[in-house]
């Protein structure tokens, strides 16, 4: 009995709400009459703007149309403040209609105009950007802009900033922060026209803390204070009540509230509210194993979502309808099973495809940014530090001629400068992105060894696997691989007394193997392993996540082996 009375009262409230929404009609008719008599001037821009605002909670498509007309006329008249006002109205109308990508584009135009024309409007413009990112699901970006707007807000705007922060933190699953800011906002907005909006936000925050009794209290408060002038806040409050009942397994009440939302015919007023209600009903009936009802509300949700986000996919939906008609010839149980499977797989494929595309685009952008940064660093090192070292070397040579007594000191300066120049050349080569290909690495290794051994009259045999030419090394791998090779070659040139050095580099599956052997005098490995040269090679091998070993005997030559994995 109590449930019946409650449902009757709720139905009466919704009827009153619909009546309140339609009381905008006389004002709209009046504005249309004024508009019909106006010439194309700044006053007509203002009338078009007012019409767009009047339609925002009545018919979002008409709201967009009038805001766009106001913007076009303001641009034609070069009416700057009119352009700014129209951009604000158009952004809000597009957001209400669910066209979030286009709303984001206009929000950035609004922000640019506000900075030029009216600095006091900048916080509001930043908030519009934040809201677009919120509805697009980019909550971290939304939080960044919300905080930026909050820093610039006027004192009377702070409660709205707290409200926005509460919503973002709720979406980021940070219930403590969401509840903190929601309470602060509610205390300041209580008794004002915005109380309905903050009531359902506070309800959401309590849901995040699983405090469902408090959540219901504030959702119902939101219903009471939203009846007069804001059907969107009312719908959000009813959706919140349905969420609570669903979370507490009271599925019948949850379904009843969601159906009331759908019965209000708010496609043009608040389509996102209908989408939430349809998804809620699909989830409820899915959990109750009612495939017919589940499919019904999934189709409603898909239709709404298509009109919101993917209007160009009409043909895909028509194709879906055709397939459903074909399935009606099958046995009822089999038909329902196939429909559910199709919907599930279709959603999964779309999700995976979108995820892959976003991942690829994001990875490519990060890769380009990293390459540009690396090339910029390399250019700076080469141009600035390289030229400075060259100047030091030249000046030291000139100083030798003028001050013979300082020759030994200047020789030391010159040698250190040349050493730094050589190391700088290695660093520049390492971080330049075009050298990531293994072929470039092999070419530099061959060139370096040839120059060293030619000066020592040592024969070099350098051989590499052709399969390596298509492989790539990371910057860290390239640096450590090359410096490992360079250390071994320098040691062979200085200490081995070899006549011939052989270098072989090959690829086996995902492993790179390098062997460097000489026919020199060799050494006792038990006495050398603790030296600086061995520790350097060991460090390079560890940073490559590889392994290396040295085999050598007196008067029998030396073999250095390195093996590491590449991706």
PyMOL commands that set and color helices and strands:
alter all, ss='L'
color gray80, all
select helices_A, chain A and resi 2-22+24-37+42-55+60-77+80-97+100-117+119-135+139-152+155-171+175-189+195-208+212-226+231-247+251-263+271-287+291-309+311-327+332-402+404-431+433-436+438-456+466-470+475-495+525-528+532-543
alter helices_A, ss='H'
color red, helices_A
select strands_A, chain A and resi 459-464+500-508+511-518+547-552+558-565
alter strands_A, ss='S'
color yellow, strands_A
deselect
rebuild
show_as cartoon
